[in-house]
Amino acid sequence: MPHITVDYSAGLAGVFDRHAFVRELHPMVLDVSGSAGVCKTFFRPASDTYVGDQEEGQVAFVHVAVGLLPGRSDELKGRLSEDVLALLGKHLPGVPGLPGGTAREVISSVEVRDLAGSYRLHHPSR
């Protein structure tokens, strides 16, 4: 059931091992959240990214949004956010002058939120 969206600066494509990240992310999200079902993750590269007053491409970013059915405490959501940030750190080493760009640093953020009450899932094989 968890829905995960990962928005990231396109310049990170050569250094962000998305496959390895998601292999560790899915079981962690299910374990920490106590969710049943299957995680679904979308990766969306952003070609134009701006952070503060920096020129375009000077600072790269990754934002992970995790949507869960309501009922988890803020403490659990906070712990899951911290765990996802730590996992991002493992898969996004802070390397100055990223390949294909001029980014000097990577900023990461995570939001764990409740899915809307209108959420429905259609999974024909189940």
Backbone bond lengths (Angstrom), bond angles and torsions (degrees), N, CA, C in turn:
res aa  C-N    CA-C-N  psi(-1)  N-CA   C-N-CA  omega(-1)  CA-C   N-CA-C  phi
1 M - - - 1.431 - - 1.515 112.98 -
2 P 1.324 120.97 -34.59 1.470 116.93 -177.41 1.521 112.28 -57.34
3 H 1.322 114.23 135.29 1.462 121.61 175.09 1.518 106.85 -108.52
4 I 1.318 116.60 127.12 1.457 121.53 -175.58 1.524 108.29 -126.35
5 T 1.315 115.36 132.50 1.463 120.99 175.63 1.516 107.72 -123.51
6 V 1.328 115.79 131.25 1.457 121.38 179.15 1.524 107.63 -119.51
7 D 1.317 115.93 107.68 1.466 122.16 174.00 1.518 106.95 -94.96
8 Y 1.345 116.30 134.88 1.456 118.33 -177.84 1.520 110.44 -149.65
9 S 1.322 115.99 151.87 1.461 121.89 175.78 1.517 108.74 -61.97
10 A 1.324 116.59 129.13 1.465 121.29 -176.19 1.525 112.27 -58.09
11 G 1.328 117.59 -27.99 1.459 120.67 179.12 1.521 113.52 -64.15
12 L 1.339 117.15 -12.23 1.460 120.92 178.68 1.527 112.72 -85.74
13 A 1.322 117.14 -7.25 1.465 120.90 -173.49 1.532 112.64 -52.16
14 G 1.310 118.05 -37.17 1.457 121.07 -177.74 1.516 114.71 -78.39
15 V 1.333 118.20 -14.35 1.462 120.52 -177.23 1.528 113.41 -119.49
16 F 1.313 117.94 -12.27 1.462 122.40 -178.84 1.524 107.92 -96.77
17 D 1.324 116.13 104.52 1.460 121.22 179.47 1.529 107.86 -80.38
18 R 1.315 115.12 87.02 1.459 121.11 -174.85 1.533 111.98 -63.97
19 H 1.309 116.92 -36.85 1.462 120.08 -179.87 1.535 110.97 -63.58
20 A 1.312 116.92 -47.16 1.462 120.48 178.80 1.531 110.54 -64.42
21 F 1.326 116.45 -39.91 1.467 121.07 179.32 1.526 110.59 -59.81
22 V 1.333 116.73 -49.56 1.466 119.83 -175.48 1.532 111.53 -70.24
23 R 1.332 118.18 -29.28 1.478 120.59 176.23 1.525 110.81 -61.65
24 E 1.322 117.46 -33.71 1.465 120.64 177.78 1.519 112.20 -89.53
25 L 1.333 116.16 -31.36 1.466 121.21 -176.74 1.522 112.22 -65.38
26 H 1.323 117.43 -48.66 1.468 119.85 -174.32 1.532 112.91 -58.24
27 P 1.332 119.99 -53.06 1.470 117.54 -179.95 1.530 112.80 -63.89
28 M 1.335 117.26 -32.96 1.456 120.11 179.06 1.528 110.68 -65.44
29 V 1.341 117.34 -46.21 1.468 120.58 -179.74 1.529 110.03 -61.29
30 L 1.324 117.49 -44.26 1.461 120.34 179.78 1.525 111.18 -63.37
31 D 1.334 116.94 -42.56 1.459 121.25 -178.72 1.525 111.76 -65.98
32 V 1.316 117.04 -51.20 1.470 120.63 -175.58 1.524 111.45 -68.35
33 S 1.334 117.06 -39.88 1.466 120.32 -175.96 1.520 113.09 -83.18
34 G 1.335 116.97 -18.67 1.456 119.86 -175.90 1.515 112.65 73.46
35 S 1.324 116.98 18.92 1.463 121.77 -178.38 1.518 111.02 -73.54
36 A 1.309 113.92 148.27 1.458 120.77 171.02 1.526 106.29 -104.26
37 G 1.278 117.07 158.38 1.450 119.34 177.83 1.509 111.49 103.51
38 V 1.307 114.88 -154.69 1.456 120.55 -172.90 1.536 109.53 -127.18
39 C 1.319 116.11 138.60 1.468 120.60 175.53 1.527 109.33 -75.83
40 K 1.308 115.00 145.81 1.464 122.22 174.24 1.519 107.02 -127.51
41 T 1.342 116.42 125.41 1.460 120.58 -175.61 1.513 110.86 -125.11
42 F 1.321 115.30 133.60 1.461 123.61 173.65 1.516 107.80 -111.71
43 F 1.323 117.09 131.26 1.466 122.16 172.24 1.518 107.43 -105.42
44 R 1.330 116.51 129.30 1.456 121.06 -179.39 1.531 110.30 -128.48
45 P 1.349 116.24 105.55 1.463 118.48 176.18 1.531 110.00 -74.39
46 A 1.300 116.04 139.76 1.467 121.77 177.93 1.522 108.34 -109.23
47 S 1.321 116.30 120.60 1.461 119.35 -175.99 1.526 112.28 -75.51
48 D 1.308 118.06 -31.28 1.468 121.87 178.13 1.516 108.29 -115.43
49 T 1.324 116.47 116.97 1.455 120.34 179.25 1.525 109.55 -133.07
50 Y 1.310 115.59 141.06 1.459 122.06 -179.45 1.516 108.46 -135.40
51 V 1.308 116.52 137.55 1.453 122.38 177.10 1.520 107.52 -128.70
52 G 1.329 116.63 118.93 1.459 120.89 179.90 1.509 111.55 57.39
53 D 1.335 115.90 -136.40 1.464 120.31 -178.85 1.526 112.34 -98.47
54 Q 1.336 116.29 14.08 1.464 120.89 179.06 1.532 110.06 -72.40
55 E 1.307 115.26 151.11 1.458 120.04 173.73 1.521 109.31 -64.19
56 E 1.315 116.32 153.82 1.458 121.95 179.19 1.530 109.54 -53.16
57 G 1.345 115.48 131.30 1.451 120.81 177.00 1.516 115.84 85.42
58 Q 1.328 119.14 -6.68 1.463 121.17 -179.27 1.527 112.37 -72.09
59 V 1.321 116.06 -33.59 1.459 121.60 178.53 1.523 107.07 -127.10
60 A 1.315 117.02 124.28 1.460 121.59 177.68 1.527 108.82 -90.25
61 F 1.329 115.52 159.13 1.458 117.81 176.64 1.514 111.26 -144.93
62 V 1.338 113.29 158.04 1.459 122.60 173.42 1.520 106.38 -134.75
63 H 1.325 115.79 131.04 1.466 120.63 174.69 1.519 108.47 -126.66
64 V 1.332 115.95 127.17 1.459 122.16 179.51 1.519 108.09 -111.76
65 A 1.331 116.36 125.93 1.459 122.29 175.16 1.526 108.14 -113.20
66 V 1.322 115.90 124.96 1.460 121.91 179.94 1.521 107.36 -114.31
67 G 1.328 116.27 118.84 1.462 121.37 178.09 1.513 110.49 -103.66
68 L 1.334 115.59 125.61 1.465 122.40 -179.11 1.527 109.45 -124.95
69 L 1.319 116.54 156.19 1.459 119.50 171.48 1.527 108.19 -62.11
70 P 1.336 118.47 146.95 1.466 121.64 -178.73 1.525 111.98 -59.57
71 G 1.321 114.25 155.49 1.460 120.07 174.61 1.512 114.74 126.47
72 R 1.333 117.57 -9.01 1.464 119.88 178.29 1.534 109.45 -88.28
73 S 1.308 115.38 145.72 1.465 119.80 179.46 1.527 110.89 -73.16
74 D 1.328 115.95 159.55 1.461 120.66 175.54 1.526 110.56 -61.27
75 E 1.338 117.10 -34.04 1.456 120.50 178.82 1.532 110.90 -63.90
76 L 1.314 116.75 -43.38 1.461 120.04 179.04 1.525 110.24 -65.25
77 K 1.320 116.58 -42.71 1.470 120.13 179.12 1.530 110.39 -62.80
78 G 1.332 116.82 -39.46 1.460 120.73 177.83 1.520 111.73 -64.61
79 R 1.332 116.37 -42.27 1.469 119.99 178.08 1.519 111.11 -63.49
80 L 1.331 116.91 -41.82 1.459 120.57 177.77 1.522 110.64 -63.48
81 S 1.326 117.28 -40.92 1.474 120.49 177.05 1.522 110.94 -59.60
82 E 1.323 117.52 -45.09 1.468 121.54 178.99 1.527 111.11 -62.68
83 D 1.329 116.19 -41.13 1.471 119.91 179.40 1.524 111.41 -64.58
84 V 1.337 116.40 -40.73 1.472 119.79 178.80 1.527 110.17 -66.73
85 L 1.332 117.83 -40.16 1.471 120.52 176.60 1.529 110.88 -60.42
86 A 1.317 117.22 -42.91 1.471 120.45 178.70 1.527 110.54 -63.05
87 L 1.313 117.05 -40.63 1.464 120.62 178.67 1.522 110.91 -65.73
88 L 1.333 117.24 -40.24 1.467 120.20 175.20 1.520 110.39 -58.94
89 G 1.328 116.94 -43.11 1.460 121.03 179.35 1.515 112.27 -58.91
90 K 1.315 116.03 -34.60 1.456 120.94 178.42 1.529 111.29 -68.93
91 H 1.327 116.88 -35.28 1.463 121.37 -175.04 1.528 113.59 -99.21
92 L 1.318 117.47 -3.95 1.467 121.99 177.55 1.518 109.57 -130.59
93 P 1.305 116.84 76.37 1.468 118.20 179.16 1.526 110.17 -61.60
94 G 1.316 116.26 141.04 1.464 121.02 -179.65 1.513 111.07 -74.93
95 V 1.324 116.40 88.43 1.457 121.74 -177.60 1.524 109.44 -108.02
96 P 1.335 118.58 117.04 1.461 120.13 176.96 1.529 110.88 -62.56
97 G 1.314 115.85 147.04 1.460 120.55 177.87 1.511 112.10 62.28
98 L 1.340 116.40 60.91 1.454 120.77 -177.88 1.527 111.17 -58.05
99 P 1.321 117.33 146.97 1.469 120.56 179.95 1.524 111.29 -54.97
100 G 1.310 116.14 138.31 1.459 121.25 176.98 1.505 114.03 76.12
101 G 1.305 118.25 8.58 1.459 119.75 -178.03 1.502 111.46 -162.94
102 T 1.314 114.25 -173.40 1.455 119.60 -176.81 1.528 111.95 -118.88
103 A 1.331 117.87 10.21 1.462 120.19 -177.69 1.520 110.38 -58.50
104 R 1.321 115.42 134.41 1.463 121.54 -179.43 1.520 112.54 -98.87
105 E 1.332 116.70 -17.62 1.458 119.82 -179.18 1.520 109.69 -153.34
106 V 1.324 115.13 163.92 1.460 121.77 177.67 1.525 107.73 -123.47
107 I 1.319 116.16 126.31 1.460 122.62 175.56 1.517 107.67 -102.76
108 S 1.331 116.43 132.27 1.467 121.03 -178.73 1.513 109.98 -120.49
109 S 1.329 116.16 145.88 1.459 121.37 175.29 1.520 109.38 -145.85
110 V 1.337 114.88 157.13 1.463 121.41 -179.60 1.519 108.09 -140.58
111 E 1.324 115.32 139.73 1.463 122.01 173.06 1.523 107.69 -129.39
112 V 1.319 116.55 125.64 1.458 121.70 172.47 1.514 106.20 -108.35
113 R 1.322 115.78 121.77 1.463 120.36 -173.76 1.515 110.51 -133.45
114 D 1.328 115.26 164.37 1.455 121.49 175.00 1.523 109.64 -82.70
115 L 1.321 116.04 138.21 1.458 120.35 171.19 1.530 108.35 -70.33
116 A 1.305 116.30 151.37 1.461 121.53 -179.25 1.530 110.78 -65.20
117 G 1.319 115.93 155.58 1.458 121.30 178.64 1.519 112.88 -61.37
118 S 1.321 116.70 -19.74 1.465 120.36 179.54 1.529 112.51 -82.95
119 Y 1.322 118.43 -1.53 1.463 122.05 -177.94 1.518 110.87 -57.83
120 R 1.321 115.02 132.16 1.461 122.77 173.43 1.516 108.32 -138.02
121 L 1.322 116.96 153.31 1.463 121.66 179.30 1.513 109.06 -128.18
122 H 1.308 116.07 133.30 1.463 121.76 173.40 1.512 107.13 -114.77
123 H 1.301 116.71 114.84 1.473 122.00 -179.10 1.523 105.88 -130.27
124 P 1.345 117.28 92.30 1.465 120.65 -170.12 1.522 115.48 -59.48
125 S 1.321 119.24 -25.71 1.468 119.83 -176.99 1.524 112.73 -85.44
126 R 1.323 117.62 2.11 1.484 119.92 -179.97 1.495 111.11 -115.75
